[in-house]
């Protein structure tokens, strides 16, 4: 939904600016507009108190963006969108997804390391001998120690 809003805004910009649609600079501006719109929409979605309101706003903004684009295309241009324009938007969508995916991967990976820092520190650190005093005895005394332990804990004996 978020990238759809960016694509709708960039299409609307391409339709409403002066000049024909095949001007190369117009495509460049429209292509690079998708990512700032995407970042702005994601940032604004945190203003809402609930996820349901944010999704409702996002859906409404998508509907409004694509409706405005359809109106602009049908009433101002009277020509359908060409295949080269669609190819440009697919390329923009692909690269925006790759960049956003990498950024999210880095953020989630760093967050996981931060979240489990204490657990990872405990896992990596060797136990010190002073913290766990171990009682050692010769192997010949093992049956006697087992009998003492079983006598002390009667519930364990079967």
Phi, psi and omega per residue, in radians:
X1 nan -0.687 -3.087
X2 -1.175 -0.804 3.138
X3 -1.192 -0.510 3.076
X4 -1.089 -0.672 3.106
X5 -1.169 -0.676 3.074
X6 -1.115 -0.711 3.117
X7 -1.180 -0.711 3.116
X8 -1.102 -0.732 3.138
X9 -1.139 -0.714 3.140
X10 -1.226 -0.615 3.060
X11 -1.135 -0.735 3.133
X12 -1.091 -0.718 3.093
X13 -1.074 -0.754 -3.134
X14 -1.128 -0.598 -3.138
X15 -1.324 -0.630 -3.005
X16 -1.549 -0.278 3.128
X17 -1.415 2.801 -3.078
X18 -1.232 2.643 3.079
X19 1.736 2.864 3.131
X20 -1.251 2.876 -3.104
X21 -1.224 -0.318 -3.060
X22 -1.530 0.146 3.083
X23 -1.249 2.236 -3.031
X24 -1.144 -0.686 -3.121
X25 -1.114 -0.582 3.121
X26 -1.132 -0.685 3.099
X27 -1.160 -0.685 -3.141
X28 -1.114 -0.783 3.122
X29 -1.122 -0.768 -3.140
X30 -1.134 -0.651 -3.130
X31 -1.152 -0.776 -3.089
X32 -1.405 -0.136 3.089
X33 -1.329 -0.429 -3.053
X34 -1.074 -0.771 -3.089
X35 -1.178 -0.809 3.086
X36 -1.078 -0.634 3.089
X37 -1.140 -0.722 3.116
X38 -1.052 -0.818 3.133
X39 -1.112 -0.723 3.113
X40 -1.109 -0.724 -3.135
X41 -1.159 -0.751 3.119
X42 -1.116 -0.684 3.128
X43 -1.150 -0.737 -3.124
X44 -1.205 -0.483 -3.110
X45 -1.153 -0.339 3.098
X46 -1.380 -0.129 3.121
X47 -1.280 -0.509 -3.052
X48 -1.310 2.613 -3.084
X49 -1.390 -0.345 3.138
X50 -2.391 2.752 3.112
X51 -1.169 -0.579 -3.141
X52 -1.103 -0.745 3.099
X53 -1.136 -0.689 3.132
X54 -1.121 -0.768 3.112
X55 -1.135 -0.668 3.119
X56 -1.123 -0.756 3.109
X57 -1.106 -0.760 -3.123
X58 -1.121 -0.734 3.090
X59 -1.124 -0.733 3.100
X60 -1.121 -0.706 3.112
X61 -1.145 -0.661 3.077
X62 -1.106 -0.822 3.116
X63 -1.042 -0.770 -3.137
X64 -1.141 -0.736 -3.136
X65 -1.098 -0.819 -3.138
X66 -1.257 -0.532 3.075
X67 -1.178 -0.761 3.092
X68 -1.093 -0.711 3.101
X69 -1.090 -0.773 3.142
X70 -1.096 -0.717 3.096
X71 -1.103 -0.801 -3.123
X72 -1.110 -0.713 -3.112
X73 -1.198 -0.755 -3.063
X74 -1.337 -0.659 -3.045
X75 -1.667 -0.490 -3.108
X76 -1.673 -0.604 -3.024
X77 -1.873 -0.591 -3.100
X78 0.948 0.611 3.024
X79 -2.509 2.513 -3.115
X80 -1.286 2.872 3.134
X81 -1.261 2.287 -3.093
X82 -1.372 2.842 -3.092
X83 -1.201 -0.550 3.126
X84 -1.209 -0.555 3.076
X85 -1.190 -0.743 3.112
X86 -1.108 -0.687 3.111
X87 -1.098 -0.696 3.096
X88 -1.097 -0.757 -3.129
X89 -1.191 -0.601 3.062
X90 -1.147 -0.676 3.096
X91 -1.134 -0.761 3.094
X92 -1.067 -0.760 -3.140
X93 -1.102 -0.709 3.131
X94 -1.106 -0.879 -3.085
X95 -1.224 -0.605 3.061
X96 -1.102 -0.724 3.107
X97 -1.141 -0.696 3.128
X98 -1.143 -0.819 -3.132
X99 -1.128 -0.786 3.127
X100 -1.137 -0.682 3.111
X101 -1.105 -0.741 3.093
X102 -1.131 -0.723 3.117
X103 -1.112 -0.739 3.105
X104 -1.160 -0.668 3.097
X105 -1.066 -0.789 3.127
X106 -1.102 -0.749 -3.127
X107 -1.143 -0.761 -3.132
X108 -1.203 -0.661 3.125
X109 -1.141 -0.783 3.105
X110 -1.135 -0.655 3.114
X111 -1.155 -0.668 3.116
X112 -1.161 -0.712 3.106
X113 -1.125 -0.722 3.115
X114 -1.148 -0.705 -3.104
X115 -1.127 -0.703 -3.064
X116 -1.847 0.466 -3.085
X117 -1.054 -0.830 -3.113
X118 -1.135 -0.717 3.122
X119 -1.136 -0.725 3.112
X120 -1.161 -0.665 3.087
X121 -1.084 -0.751 3.105
X122 -1.117 -0.649 -3.111
X123 -1.227 -0.662 -3.078
X124 -1.393 -0.590 -3.039
X125 -1.347 2.293 3.072
X126 -1.298 2.510 3.095
X127 -1.204 2.434 -3.141
X128 -1.434 2.563 -3.115
X129 -1.138 -0.477 -3.107
X130 -1.270 -0.474 -3.083
X131 -1.379 -0.444 -3.124
X132 -2.235 1.519 3.110
X133 -1.249 2.203 -3.113
X134 -1.825 2.358 3.066
X135 -1.561 2.181 3.102
X136 -1.940 2.611 3.093
X137 -2.650 2.765 3.132
X138 -1.143 2.694 -3.094
X139 -1.115 -0.469 -3.139
X140 -1.171 -0.404 -3.118
X141 -1.550 0.018 -3.072
X142 -1.039 -0.774 3.132
X143 -1.084 -0.659 3.129
X144 -1.169 -0.700 3.134
X145 -1.171 -0.670 3.119
X146 -1.124 -0.738 3.108
X147 -1.121 -0.689 3.100
X148 -1.112 -0.724 -3.134
X149 -1.158 -0.746 3.130
X150 -1.181 -0.584 3.102
X151 -1.200 -0.614 -3.132
X152 -1.288 -0.498 -3.095
X153 -2.162 1.484 -3.043
X154 -1.176 -0.470 -3.116
X155 -1.178 -0.382 -3.102
X156 -1.380 -0.574 -3.088
X157 -1.193 2.406 3.135
X158 -2.027 nan nan
